[in-house]
Amino acid sequence: MSYCVNCGVELDASAKECPLCGTPVLNPREIRKENVETPFPKEKAQVEEIRSKDFGWLVTMVSLATAVTCGLLNRFAFPGRPWSLAVIGACVTFWVFLIPVVIFRKWSPFLYILLDGTAVIWYLYLIARMVERFEWFYELGIPIALWVTFLAEVFAVAVMKLPRSILARALYFFTVMGILCVGIELAIDSYAQVPRRLGWSAVVLTVCAIIDIAIVTTLSQRKLRNELKRRLHF
């Protein structure tokens, strides 16, 4: 027994259309599958994946084109102050930060960090040359860059050699951040030739210390650690 899908009247088994509203009667079993058009392609295909070398080549060409064009503009169109050094240094630094990680994946993370620190120091040198003032570069830029590079290496050692849980990595991170801020403030005080004492970095260090104590307490208590893992799903 079947009914009209439009008005609901009962239909005879031989009816081709509804006697009341004229709606055609279609039997799903009689519809031929080969006549049904689907919005999906009949052939399966897969988009070719981009290789890391292809991406690296794109980034290299874009960075090189940006550096060269800005250098030419600075030389011929807008001579005077060498403003293009900032753009060239940014392109080189961006390339050093990105390309070794994408292309040379087998290198040691410590080498990546060393290259990044070297690129930052070189970039700061170009800025100092652009503004023709080098005292801040030698007395402030280099010490802070070396301090950041050193602590980044320490953080990498901790992540690779010590326990690697999320809580443990958070402990390493906040510890390094507190020490980093202290070193930066002391370097600024030295450059400004004022008495070296902790100010804003003491606040950051205190916050990091509180977070570290909470993390250490959680790591030492198995029930707390398991409950945190259950609630945060890690």
C-alpha positions in Angstrom: 0.0 0.0 0.0 1.4 3.4 -1.0 0.4 7.0 -0.6 1.0 10.2 -2.5 3.9 12.1 -1.2 2.2 15.4 -1.9 -1.4 15.1 -0.6 -1.3 11.7 1.2 -4.1 10.0 -0.7 -4.0 6.3 -1.0 -2.7 5.1 -4.4 -3.5 2.1 -6.4 -0.6 -0.2 -7.2 -1.0 0.5 -10.9 -1.3 4.3 -10.6 1.2 6.4 -12.5 0.1 9.6 -11.0 -2.0 10.8 -8.0 -5.7 10.9 -9.1 -6.3 13.9 -6.7 -3.3 16.2 -7.3 -1.6 14.7 -10.3 1.8 14.2 -8.6 3.8 11.6 -10.5 4.2 8.2 -8.7 7.8 7.0 -8.8 8.9 3.6 -7.4 12.4 4.0 -6.0 13.2 0.4 -7.0 12.5 1.1 -10.6 14.9 4.1 -10.8 18.0 3.0 -12.6 21.2 3.9 -10.7 23.2 4.6 -13.9 20.9 7.5 -14.7 21.4 9.2 -11.4 23.9 12.0 -11.6 26.1 12.6 -8.6 28.0 15.8 -7.8 31.2 13.8 -7.1 33.8 12.9 -9.8 33.7 9.3 -11.0 37.5 9.0 -10.9 39.4 9.1 -7.7 42.3 11.5 -7.7 44.7 13.0 -5.2 46.3 16.5 -5.2 50.0 16.2 -5.5 51.7 17.2 -2.2 54.1 20.1 -2.2 57.6 19.1 -1.3 59.6 21.0 1.3 62.2 21.9 -1.3 59.6 23.5 -3.5 58.3 25.5 -0.6 61.9 26.5 0.3 62.6 27.5 -3.2 59.5 29.8 -3.2 60.5 31.4 0.1 64.1 31.9 -1.1 63.0 33.5 -4.4 60.5 35.8 -2.7 63.0 36.9 0.0 65.7 37.4 -2.6 63.4 39.4 -4.9 62.3 41.6 -2.0 65.9 42.3 -0.8 67.2 43.0 -4.3 64.3 45.3 -5.4 64.5 47.3 -2.1 68.3 47.6 -2.5 67.9 48.9 -6.1 65.2 51.4 -5.0 67.4 52.6 -2.2 70.3 53.0 -4.6 68.7 54.7 -7.5 65.2 56.0 -6.6 65.6 57.0 -2.9 69.3 57.6 -2.2 70.6 58.9 1.0 70.0 57.0 4.2 70.5 53.2 3.6 67.0 52.2 4.7 67.1 49.1 2.5 69.5 47.5 5.0 66.6 47.0 7.4 64.5 45.2 4.7 67.5 43.1 3.5 68.3 42.1 7.1 64.7 41.2 7.7 64.6 39.0 4.6 67.8 37.2 5.5 66.7 36.7 9.1 63.4 35.3 8.0 65.1 33.0 5.5 67.5 31.7 8.2 64.6 31.2 10.7 62.5 29.2 8.2 64.5 27.5 5.6 66.9 25.3 7.7 63.9 23.9 9.6 62.0 23.1 6.4 64.8 21.9 4.2 67.6 20.6 6.5 65.4 18.6 9.0 68.2 16.3 10.1 70.3 19.1 11.6 70.6 19.4 15.3 68.1 21.8 17.1 71.1 23.4 18.8 72.5 24.4 15.4 69.2 25.9 14.4 69.2 28.1 17.5 72.8 29.1 16.9 72.0 30.1 13.3 69.0 32.1 14.5 71.0 33.9 17.1 73.7 34.7 14.5 71.1 36.0 12.1 69.5 38.3 14.7 72.9 39.8 15.7 73.7 40.4 12.0 70.3 42.1 11.6 70.9 44.3 14.6 74.3 45.2 13.1 72.6 46.3 9.8 70.2 48.5 11.8 73.1 50.1 13.7 74.8 50.8 10.4 71.7 52.2 8.9 71.2 54.7 11.8 75.0 55.2 12.1 75.0 54.5 15.8 76.9 51.4 17.1 77.1 52.0 20.9 73.7 50.4 21.5 74.6 47.5 19.3 77.7 46.6 21.2 76.5 47.4 24.7 72.8 46.3 24.5 72.0 44.4 21.2 74.8 41.8 21.3 74.4 41.0 25.1 70.7 40.6 24.9 70.9 38.5 21.7 73.6 36.3 23.2 71.6 35.9 26.4 68.4 34.9 24.5 70.4 32.4 22.4 72.1 30.9 25.4 68.8 30.4 27.3 67.2 29.0 24.1 69.9 26.4 24.0 69.4 25.6 27.7 65.6 25.2 27.1 66.3 22.9 24.1 68.7 20.8 26.3 66.0 20.5 29.0 63.3 19.5 26.5 65.4 16.9 24.8 67.3 15.4 27.8 64.9 15.8 30.7 61.2 14.6 31.1 59.1 15.6 28.2 55.6 15.8 29.6 53.5 18.9 29.0 53.8 20.0 32.7 57.6 19.5 32.6 58.0 21.5 29.5 55.8 24.3 31.0 58.1 24.2 34.0 61.2 24.7 31.8 59.5 27.4 29.9 58.5 29.6 32.8 61.8 29.1 34.5 63.7 30.3 31.4 61.3 33.2 30.9 61.9 34.5 34.4 65.7 34.3 34.1 65.5 35.9 30.6 63.6 38.9 31.9 66.1 39.4 34.7 69.1 39.3 32.3 67.4 41.8 29.9 66.6 44.3 32.6 70.2 44.1 34.0 71.6 44.6 30.4 69.3 47.7 30.0 70.4 49.1 33.3 74.1 48.6 32.3 73.6 50.4 29.0 71.7 53.3 30.7 74.4 53.5 33.3 72.0 53.3 36.2 72.3 51.2 39.3 71.6 47.5 38.5 68.5 46.4 40.4 65.5 44.4 39.7 62.3 46.2 38.8 59.7 44.9 36.3 61.7 41.7 35.9 61.2 41.0 39.6 57.4 41.0 39.0 57.8 38.6 36.0 60.2 36.4 38.0 57.8 36.2 40.9 54.9 35.2 38.7 57.1 32.5 37.0 58.2 31.3 40.4 54.6 30.9 41.6 53.7 29.0 38.5 56.8 26.8 38.8 55.9 26.0 42.4 52.4 25.0 41.3 53.7 22.8 38.5 56.3 21.1 40.8 53.6 20.4 43.4 51.4 18.9 40.7 54.2 16.8 39.4 55.0 15.5 42.8 51.4 14.4 43.6 50.3 11.6 41.4 46.6 12.1 42.1 46.8 15.8 41.2 48.8 15.0 38.1 46.3 12.4 36.9 43.3 14.6 37.6 44.9 17.4 35.6 45.6 15.1 32.7 42.0 13.9 32.8 40.5 17.3 32.9 42.8 18.8 30.2 42.9 15.7 28.1 46.7 15.3 27.8 
